[in-house]
């Protein structure tokens, strides 16, 4: 709690031993007194009392974030110091994400018509027919039909001009999580390894929580970032993580036939395959990027996938971007701000 209170923009950090309905008014008072407009809850609690208090205070559901410090820290790391360190990281990531979260309008994807090039890639990517191109003067613009949009985010990741975004999993919010997870890694070879894991909300992320509930011992080097679908993972995010010193990046979706979003895992596999070739051309070991599939009822498989991937990263060694002089970082193949 003390650590959380020290983080940027955190106006209040409190500990709730329990959350009953009679606490709604007192929590609402805390929100009003501190003029809070977004909240982080750690760990996830049953009953939704804090969420009810937030709603009563006019805070959007998109401005509430969770840090699963039980399932993804205390229950998977038997060493208390390791578990505490992981919990701090998870809270810092959640605060960073909610600090940069944006409400971009209606639920689902949204197009910035000021920068849209009308290329049509988003419409081709969407499996729900939710995006159409309309003639606007001398060029075309993409528009989202929110009655059809399923909020998978595949079109946002596919947009080459960066003109698409979405509430809840906005570009700014997810990038801020990556930056927090990889903070200061470029300065030294240790701690090694640090692995960024993108886990989809419907399959691999529940599998991670199930692994926690079963108290499976997991490697503390892995840092989970939740996405609505593995197809939401933008190749730029992978490049961002590696350029900031991550030793490996793993993308986890649901198995074939189990994807919640009509084959989002297929699009994921195609993108990562192409990205791997690009990184190999830059001299990177292809083992630094992984993609795999796990269903929500497979916690043991989730644990095994992480163990194997981290094992590969340990064999490959630290990211070559790490521990090099600052004056050389700007000329390195992947480095960018």
N, C-alpha and C positions, 0 to 999 in steps of 0.2 A: 504494500500500500504506500509506504514511504517513497519507494522508487517510482511508482506510478505518478505520485504527486510532484515529482521533480521533472517530469517530462514536459516538453514544450507545449504551451497552450492548455495544459491541464489546470483547471481552476479549482477543482475539488476532487479529492480521492478519499473514499470512505469504505469501511468494512461493514458488511451486513451479515450478522451471524445467521439470520434467517430472513425470509421474505414472505410475510403473510399479507393478506389483503388490508389489514389495518395499518400497514406501512405505506400504502399508496399516497395518502395525504402528506405524510412527513417527507417522503421522497420528492413529491411535487414541490414542497416548500424548499427543499435543498436546491432543486433545479431553478426555481424562481429566484432564490436568494443569491445564487452564484451566476445567474443569467446564462445558464447552460443552453447550448443549441445542438449538442451532439453528445452521445454517451458511449462508453465502453463498459461492457459487463464481463467480469472474469471471476469465476468460470461461468459457463452457461448454467442458468438456474431454471428449475421447473416452475410452472405456474404463471410466468410472464408478468409478475408484479411490477418490476421496474419498467417493462415495456408499457404497462397500463398507466403508470405514473407519467412516463414520457409522453404518451398520447394525450393524456389529460392536460399536459403542459404545452401541447402544440408542437412537439418534436416529431418530425417525419420518421417513419420506420427505416428509411434509408440512412438516417443519421444515428443509427444504433449499430454498434459493432460488438463482436464477441471475441474473447481470447480463451480458448479451451485449455486452461492451465491444469485441469485434471487429466483429461484423456490424452493430451498431447505433451504433458510434462510430468506431473506428479505420479501418474499411473504407469508410465513407460520407462522411467529412469529411477532405478533403485537408489542411486547415490543422491543424497539430499542436496548437495552443492550443485550437482549437474542439473537436477530438476529445478532448483531455484533459478539458476542461470537461464535455463530454457524458458521458464515462466516469465522472467523479466523481458526476454527477447520477444515472446509472443505478445505481451502487453504493449511493448514499444511498437511492434508492427501494427497492432490494432489501433493504437493512438495515431500513428502516422497515416494509416489508411483512412480513418474517419476524419482526420484533419484535412485531408485533400479530397474527401468524397464530395461529389456534386450531384445535385438533382437536375437532370438535363431535360426535364419535361415529363411527358407521359412515360408509363412503364415500358421497358424494352428499349430498342435501338432508336437513335435520333440522328438525323443528318444535319450537318452545318451547311446550309445551302450557299453560304458565302464562299466556301472553299471546295465544294463538291465539283468534280471534273466531269461527272456524267459518264464515267467509263463503263458502268453497268456490272462491275465485278460483284458488288454486294447483292444485286438481284439474282445473279447466277448462283451465288453461294447459298442464298436463302432457300431452304427446302419447303417452306410454308407458303410461298407466293406472297409474302408480306411486303415486298419492295417492288415498286414500279418506277419507271423512268418517264418523266413528263417533259415535253418541250417547253422551254422557258426562253423566249426570245430567240437568240441565235445558238443556244446549246441546250443540252438535256440536264435535268437534275433528278436525283433519286429522292423518293418519298416513301415513308414507312406507314403501312396500314396497321395501326396498333391493335385492331380487332383480330388480326391474323398473327401478329408477332408473338413468338413463344419465348422470347428473352434469352436465347442461348448465347448470343454475342458473337456467333461465327462471322456475321457480316462486318462487325466492328473490327475484328482481327484481320479480315481480308482486305479492308479498304486501303488502297495504296496511298491515298492523299491524306489520311488521318482525319477525314471529315465526319466520321461516325463515332458515336459515343453511347453510353447507356448509364442509367441510374443504378446504384448498388454496386456495380463492378465497373466503374468508370476507368478510363485510361489513367487518369491522374492518381486515383486511389490505389490501383494495382501497382503502378510504377513506384509509388511511395513505399509500399510494402517491400518491394524488391530492394530499394535503396536502403531501407532500415535493416533488412536481413543481411546485406552485404557491406554494411558500414565499416570503414577502416580496413577492409581486407587487402586492399592494394598496398598497404604500408609494410606488410611483413608476410612471411611464409606461414606463420602460425597465427591463430589456431587452424589446424588442418585436420580433416577436410571441412569445407562448408558446402553443403548441397542444397540447392533450391528445388523444392518439389511443388509442382502445380497439380492440384488435385481437384477433380470435378465434384460439384456439389451433390450429385445424385449417386455416384458410384464409389470412387476412390476416397473421397473425404469421409463418408460414413464408414468405410472400411478402416480408415485411420482411427476414428473414434471407437469403433468396435475393438480394435487392437488395444486401445487404452483401457476399455472396460474389462478386457481379459487380462490386463496387466502384463502384456507381452513386452519384454525388454527390447527397446529399439535404440538405434544409434542416435546420440544427441546431435550429431552433425547435420541432420536433416531439418530443414526449415519449410513447413507447409504453408502454401498460399492457396486459398480456395478460389475456384472459378466456377461460373455457372455450368460450363461444359469444357471439355478439353479443347474443343474447337475455338474457344474464346482466347486461348493462349496465342498471343501475337508473337511471331518470330522475333520482333524487336525486343520483346521482354527477355527472351533467351539471350540475345546478344547483349542486352543491358546487364543481365546478371553476370555473364562471363567477363564483360568489359570492366566490371567493378570488383572482380576477383573471385567470384564463385568458382569452386573447383569442379562442379558438375551441375547439370540441370536435368531434372527428371520430370516428364509429363505423364500423368496417370489418368486414364479414362476408363470407361466401362468396356467390358468384353463385347465382341461382335454380336449383334442381335440384342444387346442389353442397353445400348445407349438411349438415354431419355429423349434425345433430340434427333431422331432419324439419321443415324449414321454420322454423328459429329465425330466419332472416333476415326472414321475413314478419312475425313478431311484433316484431322490432326496428324494422322500417320503420313499423309502425303506432304503436308507442310514441313514436318520435322525431317522427313527423308531429304527433301530439297535443301533445307537449312543445313543439314549435316554435310552435304556435299560442298556447300559454300564455305563452311568452317574448315573442312579438310583442305580446301584450296588455299586457305590462309595459314595452313600449317598446324591446325589444331587436331589433336587426337579425337577421332569420332566417338570414342567411349565417354567423352565428357558430356555427351547428350544422350539421354535415354527416353524411350517411350514404351509404356507397357499398359496392361489392361487388368483391372481387378473389379469385381463386383462388391456391393456393400456387405454381403454376407460372407466375405472371404478375408477376415482379419489376418489369418496366418499367411495367406498368400501375399497380402500387403506387406507384412513384416519381412517375408522372404525376398520380395522384390527390392525393398530398401536395402536389406543386408547385402544382396548381390551387387547392386549398383554402387553402393559405398565401397565395397570390396574392389570393384574395378577402378574407382577413383583413387583409392589408396595405391593401387599398382601404377597408375598413370602418374601420380604425384601432384604437387601443388600447381595451380593455374600459373602459367608462365608470366601472366600479367602482374603477379604478386611479387613484392619485394624488390622491384626495380626502381632506380632513381626517378624522382618526379620529372626531371627534364627529358627522360626517355619515354615516359608514359604517353605523352602527346603524340609520339610518332609510332607507337605500337599499333598493330593491325586492327585491334578491336576497340581500343580505348576511345571513349567519347563521354561527354558530360551529359 
